[in-house]
């Protein structure tokens, strides 16, 4: 859909302002962010958009020139109830082109003449809002923060790597995690979306995630990771930036420029959670693994970024007595040793997943994994592991714990949620290959 002249000028001005902000000292950048106006105000009803808002038609797909639109329009309907809204009988996707950074997103949901049920995911299936229901005539506005990233590594000295070495899967089915757009998925029994507001927000601290296939934003159902579920448990007072990748290790992440990328984006006061191990044990010995952990930790501490170590989760490997066996050998102990030696916070996900899987037992625990897979989780398993991470953050009394959503009960992995109680509507993805690593 062609963009009107005013909208084109606003978008061009925004890109210029954000580019200038990236060159300013930290305090100047914060000052600019504090005065930020919404980059976009999108009206998703069938009528004319209010003053200051951009109308989005349900019959026009994403327009690269305009910089916004629906990724597909099949099945979309715009209903003229009240201010109007867009709905569909299946998941639908909306994107807006924006520079790298953190964005505060507000969505207006509901139907003046009926009920609604909306789940919102961002980028590659990061769970932002879960099953937001409204009664007839109820209209609600919900906010969350989305991190956008690009492969470019900023501030690299001449001759250094200036971009993350993306794997082929990252350039295809995982491209939404790296492209120039902020993409929102609207899902649920009856999603009703009347407005989207997107505002740059560099004031919020960022929690970076580095890890493997059990951490990264998995692109396809039924695979899921704790990293893409973690977002649902935090208030919009921080951003979560998931730089995990399937098949990755400390050694691989260093070689691919993933460490350099996070260092280039992180600011003093940010936090990084690091969980590798599944793949490290295949390529390096325990002493080298320990040395790599310390190398990463020292690089972040020099940047004044808080480092949190996470032991890898168990694989679903039971012995004849119904006890989990440690397929990771001495690698989790190495993580614990580094935490003690370097005085770093530790989240012992290995121990938590032992309690989780054993509480369910050899057969029932299959409900937490992709069928036929003992390493990679489905939505339920990933959701429970994310709860483990939240509980670890609380136990370690990390500063980011203050951003955990109000009223979230304490979680004991030995008493997990029943699989049927976790209802996350599946995304509209086609079957894909098993993630790298095992």
Secondary structure as GFF3:
##gff-version 3
##sequence-region A 1 438
A	DSSP	alpha_helix	5	23	.	.	.	ID=ss1
A	DSSP	alpha_helix	26	34	.	.	.	ID=ss2
A	DSSP	beta_strand	40	43	.	.	.	ID=ss3
A	DSSP	beta_strand	54	55	.	.	.	ID=ss4
A	DSSP	beta_strand	68	70	.	.	.	ID=ss5
A	DSSP	beta_strand	77	79	.	.	.	ID=ss6
A	DSSP	beta_strand	85	87	.	.	.	ID=ss7
A	DSSP	beta_strand	92	97	.	.	.	ID=ss8
A	DSSP	beta_strand	101	110	.	.	.	ID=ss9
A	DSSP	beta_strand	116	122	.	.	.	ID=ss10
A	DSSP	beta_strand	126	134	.	.	.	ID=ss11
A	DSSP	beta_strand	139	148	.	.	.	ID=ss12
A	DSSP	three_ten_helix	168	171	.	.	.	ID=ss13
A	DSSP	three_ten_helix	175	177	.	.	.	ID=ss14
A	DSSP	beta_strand	181	190	.	.	.	ID=ss15
A	DSSP	beta_strand	193	200	.	.	.	ID=ss16
A	DSSP	beta_strand	205	211	.	.	.	ID=ss17
A	DSSP	alpha_helix	226	229	.	.	.	ID=ss18
A	DSSP	three_ten_helix	230	233	.	.	.	ID=ss19
A	DSSP	beta_strand	238	242	.	.	.	ID=ss20
A	DSSP	alpha_helix	250	256	.	.	.	ID=ss21
A	DSSP	alpha_helix	258	265	.	.	.	ID=ss22
A	DSSP	beta_strand	271	275	.	.	.	ID=ss23
A	DSSP	alpha_helix	280	283	.	.	.	ID=ss24
A	DSSP	alpha_helix	286	302	.	.	.	ID=ss25
A	DSSP	beta_strand	306	310	.	.	.	ID=ss26
A	DSSP	alpha_helix	331	342	.	.	.	ID=ss27
A	DSSP	beta_strand	345	347	.	.	.	ID=ss28
A	DSSP	alpha_helix	349	360	.	.	.	ID=ss29
A	DSSP	three_ten_helix	364	368	.	.	.	ID=ss30
A	DSSP	alpha_helix	379	395	.	.	.	ID=ss31
A	DSSP	three_ten_helix	399	403	.	.	.	ID=ss32
A	DSSP	three_ten_helix	413	415	.	.	.	ID=ss33
A	DSSP	three_ten_helix	419	421	.	.	.	ID=ss34
###
